[in-house]
């Protein structure tokens, strides 16, 4: 009996590389991709570390985090010495990071969220003793870029309000931006953990959105070996752009990005 040959799985599309030299590489991580293997999702088989390693043929060392649902600038070192140097910059809060998020409601035009956060455990810590729950200092600045109101009742109001905000975290606590926006009652759309399910479902129905609407769009740091300033940028794309267009923000965001 002839056994049919199963088709080979489609090859992985290459990760978009924003910058690469002999010591580091930065990619535009898509939403939905884990950075590395985690005990929290044992069945996942795709990781940025593995895909990038196979793509460029070199070992890579992640030096910061992006949540699975967050897209944007993700930086790797190509050797352990560079990893140590970059990690020190992040720990010393010498790296300027900018994020865009679409949130529920209309927050003030600008503000600073200075709210301590209890420490959340890393993946490896789930294998050991429970970590301390003592709150750690955490601060995130934000400014509102655009607002919209759509004629759909989700809560007790006949229409629903949303805003596009730019965020600058000054500390690097786990899930900091997501937890801070929940703290001020403006959670991120598409955030299944800290957001609101009814608003998430509305955006799925109206715009086909399948992701958390948070993206790291810009990172500025000092090159760990040359000392030169290094600016990495990753414009939003895919579902994020489709939602912004649906809310009437396309032209405003294009102007904002062109002025940078």
Buried (B, 14 or more C-beta within 10 A) or exposed (E): EEEEEEEEEEEEEEBEEBBBEEBBBBBBBBBEBBBEBBEEEEEEEEBBBBBBBEBBEBEBBBBBBBBBBBBBBBBBBBBEEBBEBBBEBBEEEEBEBBBBBBBBBBBEEEBEBEBEBBBBBEEEEEEEEEEEEEEBEBBBBBEBBBBBEBEEEBEEEEEBBBBBBBBBBBBBBBBBBBBBBBBBEBBBBBBEEBBBEEBBEBBBEEBEBBBBBBBBBBBBBBBBEEEEEBEBBBBBBBBBBBBBEBBEBBEBBEEBBEEE
